[in-house]
C-alpha cells in the first residue's frame, strides 16, 4: 500500500478530523506512529535500530536511566515516514508499578492522538513461567480493539531450530499461539545480531526481508482499520491538552516551528499529567490507555481535562 492509500483525503489542522474515535485518519504527510511493547531485555531498542537501519536508540543490558525511558524517533524507511516509540518494560513482572508511572505518562504524551500500530515483542526462546506471566499480564490490559492494531514480533531469530519458521515454532505454545491469533495471525521474526547480511542461503533469515515484510503487514493493518489510528478517551484528552499548549506557545513565540512547539507542549502536558494523575494507580493508567472504553478511561480522561 502506498502512503496515499487509506489517507482519507485532505488533512485538517493539527492532523485531526472531527472528534469521533474513527475520525483520526492517516494523511499522506503523517508519520506512522508505531509503539514497541515488551518486557525489559527482549530487544525493543535493538529492534527499533534494525527497522531504521542505524543506531537511533540506546541499548542497555540492565534497567537504567536511558533504556527505561520512553523515547520516539522518526525516519523515512522504504518510502514511509515512521515514528518508532520505544516503550519501557510495562509488563516486567519484577518491577513495581510505582517505578513505571512516570514513564507511562511520558508514553501517553508520545502516543497521542494514537498509534497506527503496536508491536508486541517477545524472544524466540523456551517460554518459562515468567514469560508466560508476561503474556497473561498483557492479556489483562489489552482490549479487543487494541489487537486490531497489533502484530507480534519475535527477536533472537537465530534461536529458531534449523528449517523452522516462526509460525511452526509457536504452534506448540498455547498462550503464545493464542496471542498471535488475537493479532489476526500477524507475526514476524528478526535477529538484531546475526541476520544483518544478505542471507543468500536462507532468505527467511534476513532482517532486510523480515523488515520489508513487517512494514507491509503494518500497511495492511492501517488499511484494514480505514487509515485511522488506535485511540480512546484518554489519548484524545491528552491530544486536546497538547493542542491547547501549542496554541499558547505560538501566541508567545510567533516564530516557533511546528515541531518545536509540539515538543515543548508535550513536555508541559507531561508535567501536568504527573500532578493531575498523582492519585491514579499505574495499573489503572495502563488499562485506560490500552482499552477503548470503560470506567478507567472515563475517570482518567476527566482527570486529564480537569
C-alpha angles and dihedrals in degrees: 000000000000123000089255096055115097091011094128095223128277126014123248121214114294090009094284129123119191123327105271126110093246096047099077097101134178113251126198091255095047123103117232106246108216119184119207113210132182144104122292114280100027092108104260095149092044089050090054090051091049092052091049093043091228140063109274099139128061114245120211137175095216139031108279141146092281106042096037093059127092110245135176129202130178129210139151110252122180090345094310127110104229130186112197115199111200106205125200120248099288091165100047108133094208100055127087119240088236091064091055102045099089091047092048088056092045090052092050090060090049094046095051130145083017143286123265092214143007126214114205104203123209133162126246096244145109104293108236126193089271094054090047089052090054091054091047089051091051091052090054092056104035121085128212088254091054092058091058087069099038135099126182113232121192122205129197091051090171086077091066110113112252113277094013127115124209094262091057091047095055097042092088095054112077097196095047093042089051092050091052090047090054087055090057092262091296113150138140136180133216137170114219093200113031107028100063096104127083092269097214094171095051114015089186089068094060124108091209091058094042093049091050089050092047093052090049089051090052089049089055092047090053091047093048089052092052094250092295125130127233108267143153142176094289097049092045091049090051091048090052089052090050092050090050090053092047091054091048092049093049090053089051097041112027095185097050114125121241091244094050092044091054092046093052092043092054089052091052092047091048091056090049092049092052089056099037096046097039092118096047116099118238092238090055090050092052092050090048093051098045098040124074099213137006143101094286092057093047092050095046094044090052090050091049092053095042 
